[in-house]
Amino acid sequence: MRNQIIAIIKEALESRQEFFTREQEIQIYLADYLNRKNLFDNVYLEYHIPSNSLVNYPWKDSNNIYIDIVMKRKKSLIL
């Protein structure tokens, strides 16, 4: 699945004609592209995970983790 996601992201970025000016533009563009592929049940932006839920998370001073894009498919998260 990982190689398929990388291929989809490459395809999305290669088809883009304009420059991105902010990280948020890239996130929204990729989330929309991934969503339109209909391979995932849902696509989330800035997915929240409490840092205390990860055993070996290296930055202990952070209470919250936000993952840029998370795709959900058949009850399993693909990060």
Secondary structure, DSSP 8 states (H G I E B T S, - for coil): -HHHHHHHHHHHHHH--S---SHHHHHHHHHHHHHHTT-SSEEEEEEEEEGGGSTT-S-TT-SEEEEEEEEEETTEEE-
